[in-house]
């Protein structure tokens, strides 16, 4: 026997409400399915290691070219980070459940004193941004005197720093790529 009251409607009414709610749920699901699919919700992600390799190649080429523009001091030697590590695109860096990584490499190039540092930055900016896919990034990193942020259309950056007139520092930073087979700080060295 059904107990009727303000908080307990008759069973035939509850059945109709449940039927309408499940029909409404089915309609919402059908309507949102294309939108959810287009957002990638529920769709399996594919490994983007090849995209990371392409980006890495573009960044290394730009850094090599920049290094060639720098008047190098014969008494110094170019330092290149011994490994090219992967870092999480999330915070904290050790949290790697999303498997999205960015690649970092750094170089320090000793300079001689034959060229004005700001002139060197201008020459670097003009040369790299004249190439397809490159632009000067609109970031707080740029100051026009000692720091330059060059951005590639794939989201990678080459940060050029002249904090000391005797050395040029290059930091290569890729965009984030989904690579499920890698972990935080894994080496991802460019092919030699």
N, C-alpha and C positions, 0 to 999 in steps of 0.2 A: 504494500500500500504506500502510495506517495504521500508525503507530508507536504502540504502546500503552505506557503507563507511568503513573505516578502523576499526572503533569501533562498527559497527553494521552489522554483517553478515546476509545473507538472512535467512528467517524463516525456509526453508527446511533444511538448514545447522545447525541452532540452534537446531532443533528437533533431528537430528542425534547425535549431541554432547551430548544433554541431555540423550538420550537413551543409548549412550555408557557409560556416567558417572554413570547412575543408574545401568547398568549391571556391571560395574567395582566395584561399591559400594557393590552390592550383592555378588560378588566373594570375595571381601575382608572380608565381614562379614562371609561368609561361611568358609573361610580359618582360620580366627581368632577365630571363635566360640569355637573350642575345647581348644585353648590356653587360652582364657578368662575364660572358665569354669574351667580349671584346676587351674587358679590363684584365683578362688573364686569370680571373678567379677560377680556381679549379682546373685550369689547363696546366699540363705538365710543362715545366721549363726545360729548355735544352741547354746543354753545356756551351758556354761562350768562350772557351779557351782560344779558339781560332781568332775571334775578334780581339781578344787581349793580345795575341801575338802580332796581329796587324797593327794595332795601336802602338805596341812596344816598338815595332820596326820604324814607324813614323817618328816617334819621339827620339829614338836613338839617332836616326838620320839627321834630325834637326839639331840635336846636341853636337853631333860630329861636325856639322856645318858651322855652328856657332864657334866651336873650338877652333876651327880653321880660320875664322875671322879674327880671333884674338891674337894680338902680337905677343907671342910666347917668350918667356924668359928662358934662355938656354940653360941657366943654372938650376932651374926648378923642374920638377917632374909632375905630370898630370896625375892626380889621384882620382881613381874611380872606385866606388864602393865595391868591396870584394864579392858581395852577393846582391842579388836583386830580389828583394823580399816582397811577399804579399801581405797586405794589411786589410783588416776588416773595414767594410764601409759602414759598420755600426759602432755604437759605443756601448760598453767598453770594447777595446780592440780584441780582447780574447773571446768575445761572444761571436761565434761563427755559425749559428744555426741557419742563417739565410744563405750562406755559401756565396756571398757577394764580396768580391775582393778588388782591391786596387793595387797597382804595382808601383814601386818607388825605386829610384836610383839617384845617386848624387855623384857629382864630379867637382873637383876643384882644379882650376887651370891657373898656373902661375903666369903673371903678365910682366912684360917689361914696361918701362915708362915712356915709350915712344908715342903713345896715343892718349889723348884726353879721355878719361873714363866715360863721360857723358856722350862723347862722340862715338865711342865704341858701342854703347847701348843703342844709340840712334842707328848706327850701321847694322847692328844685329836685328833690330826691329824692322827696318826697311827690307832687309834681305829675306827674313823668314815670312813676314806678312805679305810679301809679293808672290809667295807660292800658294797654289790652290789649297783651300781648306784651312788656312791659318789667319788669325786676327789677333790684335792686342785685346786681351780680356779686359772687361770693365770690372776690376776688382780693387779692393783696398790695398792690395799688394803693390800695385804700380805707384811710383812717385815721380817718374820721369828723370830722376837723377842717379839713383843707385839700384833701383829695382824695376824689373819688367816681367810681366806675366803674359806669355804667349800661349794662346789656346787653339787647339786643333778642333775641327768640326766634330770629331768623334768624342770630344769631351776631355781629351788629354791636355796636360799643361807642361810647358817648360818654363820654370821660374829662373830668371837670371838675376844674380845679385853681385853688386860691386861694393861691398861694405868696406873692403880694404883695396886701395888702388893697385896693390901688387897681386891681387888674385880675383879670379872670376869664379863664382860658384853657380853651378847648374843643378837644379832639382827637377827630375822628370817624374811626373805623376799621371798615371792613367785614370780614365773614368772607371766606374765600377762594372764588373762583369761577373755573371753567375758561373761559377766553376765548382761543381759539387765534389770533385775528387781532390781538392786542395784544402789546406788548413792554414791558420794564422802563422805567419813568418816562414812559410815554405819558400824555398828558392824558386824563382821563375826567371832565370837568367836568359837573356836574349841568345838566340842561336849565334854561334861564332862563325 
